Amino acid sequence: MDLNKIKEVVAEQLGVEVAELKEGTSLKDDLNADSLDLFQIIMSLEEEFGIEIPTEDTESINTIGDIENYLNSRKED
């Protein structure tokens, strides 16, 4: 998956600059995303990449890199 596209989705949802986002950037700790923010990010990712992300899978997503790894693992299915 395109890491830059993931960063664009997260940046748009949280109102931050794409340049601020790194693979290790924590959605909660670094970007202060709350549960509603995370829900909106997941919805946007689902729409952008044409996949469904089950709620139980979102619990393991904490960083930008986690999103990329998750999407890459789903692409292989």
ZIURVEN-V780362 format. One record per run of one state. SS is the DSSP state (H for helix, E for strand, L for the rest). FROM is the first residue (numbers start at 1). LEN is the number of residues. Records with the same first field share a line. If there is no record, write none. Layout:
BEGIN
SS: FROM-LEN / FROM-LEN
END
This chain:
BEGIN
L: 1-2 / 15-3 / 21-5 / 27-8 / 50-5 / 59-4 / 76-2
H: 3-12 / 18-3 / 35-15 / 55-4 / 64-12
E: 26-1 / 63-1
END
